[in-house]
Amino acid sequence: MGDLAALSGLFMAAFVAATILPAQSEAVLVGLIYVGHYAVWILVAVASVGNVLGSVVNWLLGRGIERFRNRPWFPVKQTALERAQGWYQRYGKWSLLLSWAPIIGDPLTVVAGVMREPFPVFLLLVIIAKVGRYVVLASATLSIM
């Protein structure tokens, strides 16, 4: 596999995994670490950039989602959106440190957009969470190799 193809695949896997679409980037990262052809820091950087950009897409979707709330095709029930907003109001921006977590992480980044979390704060907390997750995963992988 060419270097560009491998790194592009990792980027796309990480990007899609951060959106509301079901995907996993961890297996791609671990597989590329096991191949041993790439510097681990480059793999972590590529995965992190892709994953953070996917979360930025979620934040942008959240910023614009409110205007469609009353449409019949709107995919989120009013009560679910209000519950998520209440949860975010209760725990605030610090909940974005869980944006790496499966199941809850992606919706958190959408809700941050809905709640108008300032972009610089959002970006900083998501970077900490996403990079931290990939660093821990890479370290764990290297320790068992």
C-alpha positions as CSV (number, residue, x, y, z in Angstrom):
1,M,0.0,0.0,0.0
2,G,1.4,3.4,-0.9
3,D,2.2,5.9,1.8
4,L,-0.3,8.4,0.6
5,A,-3.1,5.8,0.3
6,A,-2.4,4.5,3.8
7,L,-2.3,7.9,5.5
8,S,-5.3,9.0,3.5
9,G,-7.2,5.9,4.6
10,L,-6.3,6.6,8.2
11,F,-7.4,10.2,7.9
12,M,-10.7,9.3,6.3
13,A,-11.4,6.6,8.9
14,A,-10.7,9.0,11.7
15,F,-12.8,11.8,10.0
16,V,-15.8,9.5,9.5
17,A,-15.5,8.0,13.0
18,A,-15.9,11.5,14.5
19,T,-19.1,12.2,12.6
20,I,-22.5,10.7,13.5
21,L,-21.8,7.9,11.0
22,P,-20.8,4.6,12.5
23,A,-17.1,3.9,12.0
24,Q,-13.9,3.0,13.8
25,S,-10.5,4.5,13.3
26,E,-8.7,2.7,16.1
27,A,-8.3,-0.5,14.2
28,V,-6.8,1.3,11.2
29,L,-4.3,3.1,13.5
30,V,-3.3,0.0,15.3
31,G,-2.9,-1.9,12.1
32,L,-0.6,0.8,10.6
33,I,1.4,0.8,13.8
34,Y,1.9,-3.0,13.6
35,V,3.0,-2.6,9.9
36,G,5.9,-0.6,11.3
37,H,6.5,1.3,8.1
38,Y,5.3,4.7,9.5
39,A,6.5,6.9,12.3
40,V,4.0,6.5,15.1
41,W,3.9,10.3,15.7
42,I,2.8,10.8,12.1
43,L,0.1,8.2,12.4
44,V,-1.2,9.8,15.6
45,A,-1.1,13.3,14.0
46,V,-3.0,12.2,10.9
47,A,-5.6,10.4,12.9
48,S,-6.0,13.3,15.3
49,V,-6.4,15.9,12.5
50,G,-9.0,13.7,10.8
51,N,-10.9,13.1,14.0
52,V,-10.8,16.7,15.1
53,L,-12.0,17.9,11.7
54,G,-14.9,15.4,11.9
55,S,-15.9,16.9,15.2
56,V,-15.7,20.4,13.7
57,V,-18.3,19.2,11.1
58,N,-20.5,18.0,14.0
59,W,-20.1,21.4,15.7
60,L,-21.1,23.2,12.5
61,L,-24.1,20.9,12.0
62,G,-25.1,21.7,15.6
63,R,-24.9,25.4,14.9
64,G,-27.4,25.1,12.0
65,I,-29.6,22.4,13.3
66,E,-32.0,24.6,15.3
67,R,-33.6,26.2,12.2
68,F,-34.9,22.8,11.1
69,R,-36.2,21.7,14.5
70,N,-39.9,22.0,13.5
71,R,-39.7,20.2,10.1
72,P,-41.4,16.8,9.9
73,W,-38.3,15.1,8.6
74,F,-36.1,16.4,11.4
75,P,-34.2,13.3,12.7
76,V,-34.1,14.3,16.4
77,K,-37.2,14.5,18.6
78,Q,-37.8,17.7,20.5
79,T,-37.6,16.0,23.8
80,A,-34.3,14.3,23.0
81,L,-32.8,17.6,21.8
82,E,-34.0,19.4,25.0
83,R,-32.6,16.6,27.2
84,A,-29.2,16.8,25.5
85,Q,-29.2,20.6,25.8
86,G,-30.0,20.3,29.5
87,W,-27.2,17.8,30.0
88,Y,-24.8,20.1,28.3
89,Q,-25.9,23.1,30.3
90,R,-25.4,21.0,33.5
91,Y,-21.9,19.7,32.7
92,G,-20.9,22.4,30.2
93,K,-17.8,22.7,28.0
94,W,-15.8,20.3,30.2
95,S,-18.0,17.4,28.9
96,L,-16.1,17.9,25.6
97,L,-13.2,16.1,27.2
98,L,-15.3,13.0,26.7
99,S,-15.6,13.7,22.9
100,W,-13.3,10.7,22.3
101,A,-15.7,8.3,23.9
102,P,-17.8,5.9,21.9
103,I,-21.5,6.5,21.6
104,I,-21.6,9.8,23.6
105,G,-18.6,11.6,22.1
106,D,-20.1,12.5,18.7
107,P,-23.5,13.7,20.0
108,L,-21.6,15.9,22.5
109,T,-19.8,17.7,19.7
110,V,-23.2,18.3,17.9
111,V,-24.8,19.6,21.1
112,A,-21.8,21.9,21.7
113,G,-22.7,23.6,18.4
114,V,-26.4,23.8,19.3
115,M,-25.4,25.4,22.6
116,R,-23.2,27.9,20.8
117,E,-20.0,26.9,22.5
118,P,-17.4,29.3,21.3
119,F,-15.3,27.7,18.6
120,P,-11.8,28.3,20.2
121,V,-12.9,26.7,23.4
122,F,-14.6,23.8,21.6
123,L,-11.5,23.2,19.4
124,L,-9.1,23.3,22.3
125,L,-11.0,20.8,24.4
126,V,-11.7,18.4,21.5
127,I,-8.0,18.5,20.5
128,I,-7.0,17.5,24.0
129,A,-9.5,14.7,24.1
130,K,-8.9,13.3,20.6
131,V,-5.1,13.6,20.6
132,G,-5.0,12.1,24.1
133,R,-7.0,9.1,23.0
134,Y,-4.8,8.4,20.1
135,V,-1.6,8.9,22.1
136,V,-2.9,6.4,24.8
137,L,-3.9,3.9,22.1
138,A,-0.5,4.2,20.3
139,S,1.4,3.8,23.5
140,A,-0.6,0.8,24.5
141,T,-0.1,-0.8,21.1
142,L,3.7,-0.2,21.2
143,S,3.9,-1.6,24.7
144,I,2.5,-5.0,23.6
145,M,4.5,-5.3,20.4
